[in-house]
Amino acid sequence: MTKMRHPMMFNPLVVVLLLLLLQSTAAPTAAAAAASTAAASSSSSSSSPFHYDATTRYPTPNLSYLRREGLLPYLRRKWDRAQYLALLEQAVEDHNAEHVATTSSSSSSSSVVDSLSYRRCLVLPLDAKLFDPPMGVFSHGHVDTGDKMSLPKNFWNAIIASKAEVPWLFEVCRVEGVTSWNNNNYNMLPRAVFDKMMGMGGPYANAAAAATGQKQQQNPLPLSRAIGGAIDFRSPNNYAFLPKWMFTSMGLRPFDVVDIRLVTTTPPGSSVKLRPHNSSFLKITNHQAVLETELKHYSALTRGSIIPFDYRGERHYFDVVDLRCAPRGERVPMVKVQDCDIAAEFVRSRDELKKIMAEKRKKQKQKQTRDE
């Protein structure tokens, strides 16, 4: 009885296509590897085997994926994304290995804490369906309207080793020259998938707009850092899942690279000023009580961020305009609000400011017309 061969096995057309694909990718890959080797050998700033250099670890992405005509461009686009993500993951892992190797050289407790309390991570947005805690847990139903993140297990070990007191807070920082806003890295995800992940309406639409080169209107100056708590410690090594408002406030995109650190010096807050995006929130009869209830789902606040609250099925957005710490009332960039007696104050909403500015422009135009 004759054996049936797979229809694609030894197909001449498939072999030719694979050879063309390998030939087209071998040259840029070899060139990037040679450039990386030359740069590493010429650099004398670090002799560490785990030396991290963003310029050599991040080759210039090949933009051939923009040509969507035929099979070869499609395969090339898939290859480029897989290759770029693999290099990105390896660069992050090398950086973290260098950090662990250099900080855990001694057996002191402080060096152990230092080696565990910091990681460079690739970030992805939290999904409310996957990360929502079970009913009865305090953060249930507030994945998108809180500051909780899913972090690698080393941060839990850092909390145990340092005996940190609650609230456990983590600072997320952009990496100069590495995070995508600064070096214009291309988006790792297809447009439709990225829009679906970030398509929450309101200010979240700006993250997708920023990734596709469109004008960002809600938050034109992204924050360099933000602070939040942890929902769990079960994310894979070198990965972290952040709430979507943090992506917007920091100008992040999926698979961007950030630095995350356990912080224990955040001052307690005494007052916060919030700017509603829509004045309809202030028309709620008990809006102050609603604010105090929803604010409990944030362990800390960052000045300049955009945070969401939900009330009766409607989502409201707020700019964190000003933060003051206790006991002196000094102006600070970050405060913790959990277990703190903090006073909240509202300033004029965004839509009201737009109306005022429109009236001013109208009067100036009328004055110029009269003068002429």
N, C-alpha and C positions, 0 to 999 in steps of 0.2 A: 504494500500500500504506500503510495507516494505521499511524502510530507508536504503540507501546505506551507509556503513561505509567507511571511508578513508582506503585505502589498507595498510597503515603503522600503523593505530591505533591499539593498543594492540597486535602488532605483537611480539611474544615471542623472536624472534631473535633480533629485535631492542631493546627490554628491556634488554636482556642479554648484548648486546654490550654497551649500556649506563651505566649499572651497572659496567662493567669491566673498562670502561673509568673513571667513577667517583672514583672507588676504587684505580686506578693507580695514579690519580692526587690528591686525598685527602691527602695522606701521605706527599708528598713534600710540598704541600700548607700549611698544618698544621704546619710542621716543620719550614717553612720559617716564618710563622706568629708568632710562639712561639719564634724563635730566634730574630725576630724584636721587640717583646714585651719585651724580656729580656734585649736586648741591650738598648732599650729606657728607661727602668726602672733603669738600672745600670748607665746610663749616667747622670751626674750631671752638665754638662757644660752649659746646657740651660734649663730653666724652661718654655720656650714659648710653647703654645699649637700648634704652627706651626713649631716646630723644624724640621729642614731638616738634615738628615743624609744619605749620599749616600750609606754607607755600609748596612744600614737596609732597605732603600727604594728600593734598587736594588738587589733582590734575584738572586742567580746564575741561569742562564737560563738552562732549561733542554734540553739536546741535543738529545732527542729521535727522533726529527724530521729528523735526518740523516738517520734513518732506514725507508726506503720507501717501506717496504714489507707489503702489505695488508691494510685494512681499518683502523684498530686501530692506527697504527703509523701516518697515514694521519690525523685522527681526533685529535690525541694527539698534532701533530705539530700545527694545527690550534688553539687548545686550548691554547698551550703555548704562541703563538704569541699574541693572544688576551689578555691573562692574563698579559703578560709582558708589553704590550702597555698600558693597563689600569693602572697598578702600576706606570709606567713611567709618564703618564699624571697626575696621582694623586700626585706624588712626586713633579713634576714641579709646579702644582697648589698650593700645600702646601707651597712651597718655596716662591712663589710670594705673597701668602696671608700673610706670615710672614713679608715679606719686606714691604708691604703696611701697615700692622698693626703697625710695629715699626717705620716707617718714618712719618706716618700721625697722630701721637699722638698729635701734636700741630697744631694750625690753621694757622701758618705762611705760607707765600707764598713759602718760600724756601722748607719747608717740603712737601708741595703739589707737587712742581716740582720734588723733590727727589722721591716721591712715584710713579710718573708717568713716569719718564725718564729711568727706568731700569726694565727689565723683563728677567727671565730665560725662554727659548723657546726650543721647538722641531723644528728641521729644515727640510725642504724639498726643492728640487731644483725647481727653476722657470721654468715654461713651457712657451715657446715663443708663443704658440697658445692661451693659456688661459690668459696670462698676458700682451700680446702685446697691447700697447695703440692704440687708433684709429688713422687713418691717419690724419696728420696735427699736431699731438702732437710730440714734439721734440724727445722723446725716441722711437717713432714708428720704428719697425724693428731692435732695438738694445737691446733687452732683454738679449741676450746671450753675447753681446759685449759691456756691460756697467756695472756699479757697483750698479744698482738700486735693492732694495729689497722690498718685500711686507711685511709690519709689522702690528702688532695689533693697534687698534685705540688709545690705551693709549699714544702711542708716538706722535700722532697728538695733543692730549690734552696737552702733555708735551711741545710741541712747542708753543702752544697758551699761556700756563701758564707762560713759561719762556721768551716769546717774542724773541725767538732765531732768529738770522739773517740767511739768506741763504748764502751758501748752508747748508741744514740741513744734518748733518753727524751722522752716527751711527757706533759704534765700536762693532764688533762681537768677542767674546773671548771664547776660549776653557775653559772648567771647569776641573781642575786637578782632576784626579781620577774618573770622571764621563763621560766625552766625550769618545767615543768608542776607539780612538786610544790608550788611556792610559790604559783602563781596559779591552780591548778585548771583548766588548759586541758583541753578535752575530747579524747578519744583520736581520732586521725586515722584509725585503721583499724577495720574491722568487728570485732566481738568474736571471731568464729570465726577470722579471719585472725590477729589479735593473739595469741590463745591458742595457735595453731599455731606462731607465730614464737617465743614465749617458753615454750612448754609443754615444758620439759625435766625437770619434776619437781623435787623438793628445794626449795631456796630460790628457784629461778626462777619457781615458781608465784606467788610474792608480787608480782612485777612486774605480772602480769595482775590479781591481786587489788587492787593499789593503783589500777590504771587503771579498775577497775569499782566503786570505792568500798568494797570489802570490807576487813576488818581485816588489816593486814600484821603478821605474827608474827615472821618470821625476822630482819628487819633494820628495826626500827621507826624508827631515826634514820639516815636516809641520809647518806652522806658528801657533803661539799661539793666534794671533789676526789679524784682518783685518778691514778695514774701507770702508764704502760705503754710498750711498744715498738711498732715498726711491722712489719707483715707485708708491705706493699707501699705504693706511692704512686700508685695508679691510681683512686682514688675520684673522683667528679665534684667540681668546685669547689663549695664551701659545704656539702659532705656528708662525713661520716665514718662508718665502720663499726666498732663496738666489740664486744668479747667480751661474751657474755650475763651473765657474773658481774659485769661492770662496771655493766651496767644495774641489776642487783639491788642492788649495794652503794651505788649513787648514787641509787636511786629513780627511774631514768629510764624513759621510754617511747619507742617509735618516733616520730620527727619532733620530739623535744625539741630545744631549743637549748642548746648548751654552748660554752664557750671552750676552745680547744686551743692549747697553746704548747710550743715546743721548749725544754727545760730542760737546762742543762749543769752545774748546781750540786748535784745530788742526791748526798748523801754515800754512800760505800761502807758496806755493812752488816757488822756483826760477829756479831750474834745475832738470832734470831727466835723468838718463842713462838707456837705454833699450838694452837688448840683444835679437835679433831676433833668433828664433829657426831654421830658414832657411834663407840662404843668398839670396834667390830669391827675398825677399822683397826689399833688397837694390838695386836690378837691375831695379826697377820701376823708371822711369825718374823723377817723382815728388813725391818720397816717403816721403819727408819731409812735403809736403803739405797734403798728405794723413794722415800722423801721426797727424798733428795738427787738421785736421778735425775730425778724429776718437777719439782723446783724449778728445774732448768736451763732449763725452758721459760718461765720468768718472768724478764724483764730487771730488774724492780724490784718492790717490794712496798709496799702502803699499809696503815697501821694502821687496823683497823676494817673492812676489806674481807672478803668471803667468796670464797675461791678454791677451785676444784675440781682434783682429781687423778683419774686413771684407773689402775686396777690390775686386771688379769685380767678385763676386761669390766665391772667394777663402778666406779661413780663415787663418790668420797669428797669431802666438803666440809669446809673448815677456816676458822675465824675467825682472822684475823691479830690476835693479842692485843697483842703488844708488839714493838717494833723498836729495836735499838741500833746505833749507827754506830761505825765505827772512826776513830781509834784509842782514843778516850777512853771508849767505851761509853755515850755520852749517848743518852737516849731521844728519838727523832725520829719524825715522822709518816710519812716515806717514806725508803726506802733502795734503792740499786741492789744487786742480788745477782749479776748477771753478772760473771764474772771476779773474784769476791770469795770469800774463805775465810770462810764464814758458818756459825755453829753453830746448829742447829735444836733446839728443846726443845718437848715436848708438855706441855700442862696438862690438867686433868681434862676429859673429854669432856662434850658437852652432855647426852646422855642420862643420864650419871651424875649431873650436877648436878640434873637434873629429879627423879631418884629421891631425892637427898638433900633437896631442897626439899620434896618430897611427904612424906617421913618427918618433917621438922621441923613441917610444918603439921599432920600427924596427931597428933604429940605435944602441940603447943600446944592442939589441939582437945580432946584427952583431959584435959589439965591444966585447961582452962576448965570442962569437964564435972564434974571432981572438985571444983573450987572452988565450983561452984554447988550 
